[in-house]
Amino acid sequence: MIGPMRPTEPGMPCGRSGENELHGIGAEEIRRAIGEPYFSRGQAYHRRGAVRSVEIKSPDRVKAQVKGTALQPYLLSALLKYRSDGTLGSVEGDCSCPVGFNCKHIAAALLAAAGARPFGSARTGSRGTDSWTPDLLTPGSSVPGPRTHSFAGAHGAGPGRGEVRQWLDRRPRARAKPAAIRQSGPVRTGQQHLFYVFHRDWHGGMRITPYRAYLKKNGEIGANYREFTNRRSAWARGNLTLQDAALLGQLEFFGEGGYPQGSNLPEGPELVKLIRVIVETGRALDGGIHGRTLSWSAPRKCELRWEVGDGGEQRAVARGPEGAPLTLLGFGTPFYLDPETGEAGVAETALEPHLASWLAQAPAVPPDAVESVTSSLDGIGGHGPLPRPARLEQRADVPPEPVLILYGCEIPPQVRYGNDTFARRFGAPAPAVYPCARLEIAYESVAKRVRSGKGANLLTATGEPPALILRDRAGES
């Protein structure tokens, strides 16, 4: 069993190990927890003094700053989990570098935690004025045992010496320069960023999920992306702007980033302001982490209507002033998304906002459910001109007609190595054309032909609304 706390020594308070140090952790344990090649790389970082500061918050939590390839040191934190026998079981390291999880910087920090001072104190690395060079560990070695402190002389004995010791342990020390807070501005490539993904949940409502990801030089999202959940991590301190921190707080307040219908979501101007600020960060994406980047635009008038698909199913769709297709985002106040340009803004419809958002969440309605859907929409009443699905005439009297398609299939010549002399003398061989045939099925008044037994029912090309042709599967075969 792996637990978060290390077994205590006799006489020690619960949750503390020795003299407030990571006592007895061997390099081989760290190697097993981190894995290769990051452990070996971290060991090299540790040896050359890349660990600028390390702070042991508790026996199972370490924070540090490690100098890497970036201008500023990477900020990191590690959660250590121990087995019941006291050995290190696993490490959950979070770093502000592009790798992010259990990287070489995490390994270097854990190795440097050897000989660290009591919880809550920090030390600078070998380059600081109050210099401290972490002990170099080799596989099989362990962290030196706890230090002892003398309280003779000025420390004295008797009441209050514990307070004196704690006060001395808090004395000012040279510390690494804290990382600068990232400023809001244009999205730069070659950096880690927080992205806001707009997507639908399982019942069609809208959600905004934050993701942490690396934006490569070519503008693509790196492979090591994941959902962002820890606002107190080292990655957050090194890569979030103050604007991101404020937006994350609002998303959490309104339901952990989700906006399903019925949450305590603001409507009207408050929601419009929130969505606009998120979109104007330049890091709002449609549908997924690899989706289109959204851009804020002026309000548009949208008409909601039902349109019939090729198989007779009907969907509620939004159309712009000139009939251009739009995607309606079903927030408490509806927003539109132009799938061609990525522009987003407030959708102005003839319906009340909550009805327009509800209609935008409608699934595809099959032909046999049209009557029940129409009856339900008629029962709502008094809330605006709700569009009704069209009642389609279903025809089963149209027979299938076989159509034989003849065509030629061209096969390029097979020229083997060494035949260039033959080609120069007699010319390159001509490609071979083989006769082929394919059977297709046609129905009267239907524009397209289908393969036998495959596909859904068909719509006629004429009529308003069109008729639904029920295919004769037996006759097609």
C-alpha positions in Angstrom: 0.0 0.0 0.0 1.2 3.5 -0.9 0.3 6.4 1.4 1.1 10.0 1.5 3.0 10.0 4.8 6.3 8.4 5.8 6.3 6.3 9.0 7.3 8.2 12.0 10.3 7.6 14.2 9.9 6.7 17.8 9.1 9.8 19.8 8.4 12.0 16.8 5.1 13.8 16.2 2.8 12.2 13.6 3.6 13.2 10.0 7.3 14.2 10.7 10.4 12.2 9.9 13.6 12.7 11.8 14.7 16.3 12.0 12.3 17.6 9.4 14.4 16.2 6.5 13.9 13.7 3.7 15.9 11.2 5.7 16.9 7.8 4.2 15.7 8.3 0.6 18.2 6.6 -1.7 19.0 7.7 -5.2 17.9 4.3 -6.4 14.4 5.0 -4.9 14.3 8.3 -6.8 15.4 6.5 -10.0 12.6 4.0 -9.7 10.0 6.7 -9.0 11.1 9.1 -11.8 12.4 6.7 -14.4 15.0 7.0 -17.1 16.2 9.1 -18.9 15.0 11.9 -16.7 16.7 10.6 -13.5 20.2 10.5 -15.2 19.6 14.0 -16.7 18.4 15.3 -13.4 21.5 13.8 -11.6 23.7 15.8 -14.0 21.7 19.0 -13.3 22.1 18.4 -9.6 25.9 17.9 -9.8 26.5 21.1 -11.7 24.4 23.1 -9.2 21.3 23.8 -11.3 19.1 23.6 -8.2 18.7 27.2 -7.2 16.5 26.7 -4.1 14.7 23.8 -2.4 12.1 23.9 0.3 10.7 21.0 2.2 7.1 21.8 3.2 6.5 18.5 4.9 7.9 14.9 4.7 5.9 14.4 1.5 6.0 17.8 -0.2 9.0 19.5 -1.8 9.2 22.8 -3.7 12.2 24.0 -5.6 13.5 26.3 -8.4 15.9 24.7 -10.9 17.8 26.5 -13.7 17.2 25.0 -17.1 17.3 26.2 -20.7 14.8 29.1 -20.1 15.9 32.5 -18.8 14.0 32.1 -15.6 14.4 29.1 -13.3 11.7 26.5 -13.5 9.2 26.3 -10.6 8.3 22.9 -9.4 6.6 21.0 -6.6 6.6 17.3 -5.8 4.3 15.1 -3.8 6.1 12.0 -2.4 4.1 8.8 -1.5 5.7 6.1 0.6 5.1 2.4 1.0 4.2 0.8 4.3 7.8 -0.2 4.8 9.0 3.4 4.6 10.5 3.3 1.1 9.6 5.8 -1.6 6.8 4.4 -3.7 5.9 7.1 -6.2 6.4 10.8 -7.0 3.9 13.2 -8.5 6.1 16.0 -9.7 4.7 19.1 -11.4 7.2 21.5 -13.2 6.7 24.6 -15.3 9.0 23.3 -18.0 7.6 21.9 -21.3 7.7 18.3 -20.1 5.7 19.2 -17.0 5.5 15.9 -15.1 8.3 14.0 -13.4 11.0 15.6 -15.5 14.8 16.0 -15.0 14.2 19.1 -12.9 12.0 17.1 -10.5 14.8 14.5 -10.2 17.4 17.1 -9.5 15.3 18.8 -6.8 14.7 15.5 -5.0 18.4 14.7 -5.1 19.1 18.2 -3.8 16.7 17.7 -0.9 19.4 15.8 0.9 20.5 17.8 3.9 17.7 20.4 3.5 16.8 22.4 6.6 13.5 22.2 8.6 10.1 22.5 7.0 9.2 26.0 5.7 12.9 27.1 5.3 14.5 27.6 2.0 18.1 27.5 0.8 19.7 28.9 -2.3 21.8 26.7 -4.6 25.6 26.7 -4.9 25.5 30.0 -6.7 23.8 31.9 -3.8 25.7 34.0 -1.2 24.5 31.7 1.6 25.9 28.9 -0.5 24.8 25.3 -0.2 25.9 22.6 -2.5 23.6 19.6 -2.2 25.3 16.3 -1.5 25.9 14.2 -4.7 24.1 10.9 -4.6 25.0 7.8 -6.4 22.7 4.8 -7.0 22.4 2.9 -3.7 23.4 5.8 -1.5 21.0 7.6 0.8 20.4 11.0 2.1 22.5 11.9 5.1 20.8 11.5 8.5 19.2 14.4 10.4 21.3 17.2 11.7 21.5 18.1 15.4 21.6 21.7 16.7 23.4 22.9 19.7 21.6 25.3 22.1 24.4 26.1 24.4 25.3 29.7 25.2 22.9 32.2 23.7 20.4 29.5 23.0 20.3 28.5 26.6 18.2 25.9 28.2 14.8 25.8 29.8 11.5 27.4 28.8 11.2 29.0 25.4 14.2 27.3 23.7 11.9 25.8 21.1 10.6 29.2 20.2 14.2 30.5 20.0 15.2 27.7 17.7 12.2 28.3 15.4 13.1 32.0 15.3 16.7 31.3 14.3 15.5 28.9 11.6 13.5 31.7 10.1 16.5 34.0 9.7 16.8 35.7 6.4 18.9 33.9 3.8 19.9 34.6 0.2 17.2 33.5 -2.1 16.8 33.0 -5.8 15.1 35.8 -7.6 11.4 35.0 -7.8 10.0 34.3 -11.2 8.3 37.3 -12.9 4.6 37.2 -13.3 3.7 36.7 -16.9 1.9 39.7 -18.5 -1.2 39.5 -20.6 -0.7 40.0 -24.3 -0.4 38.3 -27.7 0.0 34.6 -27.7 3.6 33.7 -28.3 4.9 30.5 -29.8 7.6 28.4 -28.1 5.9 28.9 -24.7 3.5 27.1 -22.3 0.0 28.6 -22.2 -3.4 28.1 -20.7 -6.1 27.4 -23.3 -9.9 27.6 -22.9 -11.7 24.8 -24.8 -15.3 25.4 -25.7 -17.1 22.1 -26.1 -20.4 20.3 -25.5 -21.1 17.9 -22.6 -22.9 14.7 -22.8 -26.4 16.3 -22.9 -25.5 19.0 -25.3 -24.8 21.9 -22.9 -21.7 24.0 -23.2 -18.6 23.7 -21.1 -15.4 25.7 -21.0 -12.5 23.4 -19.9 -9.0 24.9 -19.3 -6.0 23.0 -20.7 -2.3 23.5 -20.2 -0.3 23.0 -23.4 2.9 24.0 -25.2 2.5 26.1 -28.3 5.3 25.1 -30.7 7.2 27.4 -33.0 5.0 26.4 -36.0 1.9 27.4 -34.1 0.7 23.8 -33.4 -0.2 22.4 -30.0 2.5 20.1 -28.5 1.8 16.5 -27.7 2.2 16.9 -23.9 -1.0 18.7 -23.2 -3.5 17.9 -20.4 -6.5 19.4 -18.6 -5.5 22.0 -16.1 -6.7 21.3 -12.6 -4.2 22.6 -10.1 -4.1 26.4 -9.7 -1.4 26.2 -7.0 1.1 24.2 -9.0 4.5 25.3 -10.1 3.3 25.3 -13.7 0.6 27.7 -12.8 2.9 30.2 -11.0 5.3 30.2 -14.0 2.8 30.4 -16.9 -0.5 32.0 -15.8 -1.2 35.6 -16.1 -3.2 37.5 -13.5 -6.0 37.6 -16.0 -5.9 33.8 -16.2 -6.1 33.6 -12.4 -9.2 35.8 -12.4 -10.9 33.8 -15.2 -10.2 30.5 -13.6 -11.7 31.8 -10.3 -14.9 32.8 -12.2 -15.1 29.4 -14.0 -14.7 27.6 -10.7 -17.3 29.8 -9.0 -19.8 29.1 -11.8 -19.5 25.3 -11.6 -15.9 24.1 -12.0 -15.7 25.4 -15.6 -18.9 23.8 -16.7 -22.0 25.5 -18.0 -24.8 22.9 -18.2 -28.3 24.1 -18.2 -29.5 24.7 -14.7 -26.1 25.8 -13.1 -25.7 29.1 -11.3 -24.6 30.6 -14.6 -24.9 34.4 -15.0 -27.0 35.5 -17.9 -27.1 38.7 -19.9 -24.3 41.3 -19.7 -22.3 39.4 -17.0 -22.0 36.3 -19.2 -21.3 38.3 -22.3 -18.4 40.0 -20.6 -17.0 36.7 -19.3 -17.1 35.0 -22.7 -15.7 38.0 -24.5 -12.7 38.3 -22.1 -12.0 34.6 -22.6 -12.2 34.8 -26.4 -10.1 37.9 -26.6 -7.2 36.2 -24.8 -6.5 34.5 -28.2 -6.5 31.2 -26.4 -10.1 30.1 -26.8 -10.5 27.0 -28.9 -13.6 25.4 -30.5 -14.4 21.7 -29.8 -11.0 20.5 -28.5 -7.4 21.4 -27.8 -6.7 21.1 -31.6 -9.8 23.1 -32.6 -10.1 26.5 -34.3 -9.0 29.6 -32.4 -12.0 31.8 -31.7 -12.2 35.6 -32.3 -14.7 38.0 -30.9 -17.1 39.7 -33.3 -20.3 41.9 -33.3 -23.7 40.4 -32.6 -25.5 38.7 -35.4 -29.2 37.9 -36.1 -29.8 34.2 -36.3 -32.8 32.3 -37.5 -33.4 28.8 -36.0 -35.0 26.3 -38.3 -35.3 22.5 -38.8 -33.4 21.0 -41.8 -33.7 17.5 -43.2 -30.7 15.4 -43.6 -30.0 12.8 -46.2 -31.4 10.0 -44.1 -34.6 11.8 -43.2 -33.4 13.0 -39.8 -34.0 16.6 -38.8 -31.7 18.9 -36.9 -32.3 22.4 -35.5 -29.8 24.7 -37.2 -29.0 28.4 -37.1 -28.7 30.5 -40.2 -27.2 34.0 -40.5 -28.8 37.0 -42.3 -27.7 35.7 -45.7 -28.4 32.1 -45.0 -24.9 31.2 -44.0 -24.7 28.3 -41.6 -23.8 29.2 -38.0 -23.3 27.0 -34.9 -25.4 28.1 -31.9 -23.5 27.7 -28.5 -26.1 26.8 -25.9 -25.0 29.0 -23.0 -27.6 30.7 -20.7 -27.4 33.5 -23.2 -26.9 32.1 -26.7 -23.7 32.8 -28.7 -23.0 32.0 -32.4 -19.9 30.5 -33.9 -19.1 31.0 -37.6 -17.5 27.7 -38.6 -15.8 29.3 -41.6 -14.0 32.1 -39.9 -14.0 31.2 -36.2 -15.8 34.4 -35.3 -18.0 34.3 -32.2 -20.4 36.7 -30.6 -23.9 37.2 -29.2 -26.7 35.5 -31.2 -29.8 37.6 -31.6 -32.9 35.4 -32.2 -36.7 35.8 -32.1 -36.8 33.4 -29.1 -36.2 34.0 -25.4 -32.5 33.3 -24.7 -33.1 30.1 -22.6 -35.4 28.6 -25.3 -32.9 29.4 -28.0 -30.1 27.7 -26.0 -32.4 24.7 -25.3 -33.2 24.3 -29.0 -29.5 24.5 -29.9 -29.0 21.4 -27.7 -31.6 19.3 -29.7 -30.3 16.0 -31.1 -31.1 14.7 -34.5 -34.8 13.8 -34.7 -35.6 10.6 -36.7 -38.6 10.5 -38.9 -40.6 8.3 -36.6 -40.2 10.8 -33.7 -41.3 13.9 -35.6 -44.9 13.7 -34.4 -44.0 13.5 -30.7 -41.5 16.3 -31.0 -44.0 18.5 -32.8 -46.6 17.8 -30.1 -44.2 18.7 -27.3 -43.2 22.0 -29.0 -46.9 22.9 -29.5 -47.4 22.4 -25.8 -44.8 25.0 -24.8 -46.6 27.9 -26.3 -46.4 31.6 -25.4 -42.6 31.7 -25.5 -42.0 32.8 -29.1 -42.2 31.3 -32.6 -40.6 27.9 -31.9 -39.9 26.1 -35.3 -41.5 22.8 -35.8 -39.9 19.8 -37.6 -41.4 19.1 -41.0 -43.7 16.2 -41.5 -42.2 14.0 -44.2 -44.3 11.8 -46.6 -42.9 8.3 -46.4 -43.1 6.3 -49.6 -42.5 2.6 -49.8 -43.9 2.1 -53.4 -40.8 3.2 -55.3 -39.0 0.2 -56.7 -35.2 0.0 -57.0 -33.6 0.1 -60.4 -30.2 -1.5 -61.0 -27.7 0.5 -62.9 -24.5 -1.1 -64.3 -21.5 1.3 -64.3 -18.7 0.3 -66.8 -15.4 2.0 -66.4 -11.7 1.4 -67.1 -9.1 1.0 -64.4 -5.6 2.1 -65.4 -2.6 0.2 -64.0 0.8 1.8 -64.3 3.5 -0.4 -65.9 5.9 -2.4 -63.7 9.4 -1.2 -64.7 12.1 -3.3 -63.1 15.6 -2.2 -62.3 17.9 -2.6 -65.2 15.3 -2.2 -68.0 16.4 1.4 -68.9 18.2 0.1 -72.0 15.0 -1.5 -73.2 13.0 1.7 -72.5 15.5 3.8 -74.5 15.4 1.4 -77.5 11.7 0.6 -77.7 10.2 3.4 -75.6 8.5 3.3 -72.1 5.7 0.7 -71.8 2.2 2.0 -71.9 0.0 1.7 -68.9 -2.5 -1.2 -68.9 -6.3 -0.4 -68.8 -8.5 -3.1 -67.5 -12.3 -3.1 -67.9 -14.3 -2.9 -64.6 -18.0 -2.9 -63.7 -19.9 -1.7 -60.6 -23.6 -2.2 -59.7 -25.5 0.7 -58.3 -29.1 1.2 -57.2 -31.2 4.1 -58.4 -34.6 5.3 -57.1 -37.0 7.6 -59.0 -36.8 11.3 -58.1 -33.6 10.7 -56.0 -30.5 12.5 -57.3 -27.9 10.1 -56.0 -27.4 6.3 -56.5 -26.4 4.0 -53.7 -24.7 0.6 -53.2 -26.9 -2.4 -52.8 -28.0 -2.9 -49.1 -25.8 0.0 -47.8 -26.8 3.4 -46.5 -30.0 4.9 -45.0 -33.3 5.8 -46.6 -33.3 8.5 -49.3 -34.9 11.9 -49.8 -36.5 13.0 -53.1 -34.8 15.8 -54.9 -38.1 17.6 -55.5 -41.0 18.7 -53.3 -41.2 20.9 -50.2 -40.8 19.3 -47.9 -39.2 16.4 -49.7 -40.5 12.8 -49.4 -38.7 10.0 -47.7 -38.1 7.0 -49.9 -38.1 3.8 -47.9 -35.6 1.5 -49.6 -36.5 -2.0 -50.7 -33.5 -3.9 -49.3 -34.8 -7.3 -50.5 -35.4 -5.9 -54.1 -31.9 -4.4 -54.2 -30.2 -7.7 -53.5 
